[in-house]
Amino acid sequence: MAARDQKTQGAGKWKRRVRDWLMVPFGVPKQRDITWTEVHNSNAFWLVIDGIVYDVTPFIPHHPGGRRILEELRGTDCSEQFRRNHRNVTAQEVVPSCAIGRIVEAPQATATPSTEGGGVVVSQP
């Protein structure tokens, strides 16, 4: 088997392992209404994707992009970044057990990619 085929096959196995881990029920609490103030002040890793708040704290060690990007997006609406990097799935499919509630206010901050250093810039409307 060619090296490229082996690499692709290995990536498929890794994706299946992560997908299996994500489907493990964590005893998800009943979802509730959450304000942007709560999102910004949370000590956990809360992200907002398409109006749903996700506590991705248990997923950090398994995130393929590493911890840094989650730290940079923490407390923001990162819907665009999620769609750009996860084109074939929705957040509900990837981290369903991490959903903790729904945002009840208009967005106060959005994350946009930085042109320098690959980071993220958080802007207020």
C-alpha angles and dihedrals in degrees: 000000000000119000091245092054091050091050092050091047091051091051090052091054091049092050091051091051092051091045090051090050091050092054093058108112112240097189090264111214119238108279117250141182112278129191126219088246089061091048093051094045098045118119089208126077101269120174129179117221120175092340095309121112116224126192098210094175094115091048097054097095090050100045108120092214092053134240097291097071091049089051091052093049096042113130095011140103100257098170094126094049091049093051092046094052100033103042099160100047142044126232089249088060096044104042107011093149091056095061109111105166151323128275112248099192137058114273115277099183135025129190121229128180116262118235090219126061096355092270131132130256117212114211133189118221 
